[in-house]
């Protein structure tokens, strides 16, 4: 049933996202070729065609279109995350959703998985678009080659460690994205408790959660600093000197923190939807 919930939400993205996901790499190629031609002094057929079509004007139009698509993709992703949860569970559609033979946690998770998939695909499309843009511009190819060579050299020094860090980085990105999604869900769930001021309540709840989270992280950091100052922790200093091990521990700690945040947000959201829900 969870799969059906995800499939239902994913159907709503086809008209808005798929055209943008296709257009972004294509426009990035056009932008890269146009920019490359602008600064090129080669008397090639491509350059002559570019000049005949308007040159600088064409580059400006394509650049505006490129960045407009990327901004639209980011805004639509955020709106998708908010809208599918708000309309699907907190407004009229919620009457149908909560009559389905599924648990509340499945309804929430279905929205979260759909939001994660859209966020990941949008991020990958954006990254691919920038890579294509750099590859099409001769002036910036050296930068791409330099980064690739630097990573290759570092990878050859300790391939196992870099593979581990790459995997941890991907996991951290996924957990951090899910945590941010659930942050929005928890804020919207709290906002619906404000009766006639739900939107304002959701916005205030989001800010309140952010402030509380900053306070907790600051307090934990202060406690950790006091512990380090009060005890002669030679093992910690030795651990920091072993940069490879320390880096992995930091990544694991960040993943754990994001997982804890997600769990707290989910528990809060599920409790409100199960016991305090007041549909519009």
Secondary structure as GFF3:
##gff-version 3
##sequence-region A 1 280
A	DSSP	alpha_helix	2	11	.	.	.	ID=ss1
A	DSSP	pi_helix	14	18	.	.	.	ID=ss2
A	DSSP	alpha_helix	19	38	.	.	.	ID=ss3
A	DSSP	alpha_helix	45	52	.	.	.	ID=ss4
A	DSSP	alpha_helix	56	89	.	.	.	ID=ss5
A	DSSP	alpha_helix	92	97	.	.	.	ID=ss6
A	DSSP	alpha_helix	104	136	.	.	.	ID=ss7
A	DSSP	alpha_helix	138	157	.	.	.	ID=ss8
A	DSSP	alpha_helix	159	191	.	.	.	ID=ss9
A	DSSP	three_ten_helix	192	197	.	.	.	ID=ss10
A	DSSP	alpha_helix	198	230	.	.	.	ID=ss11
A	DSSP	alpha_helix	234	241	.	.	.	ID=ss12
A	DSSP	alpha_helix	243	275	.	.	.	ID=ss13
###
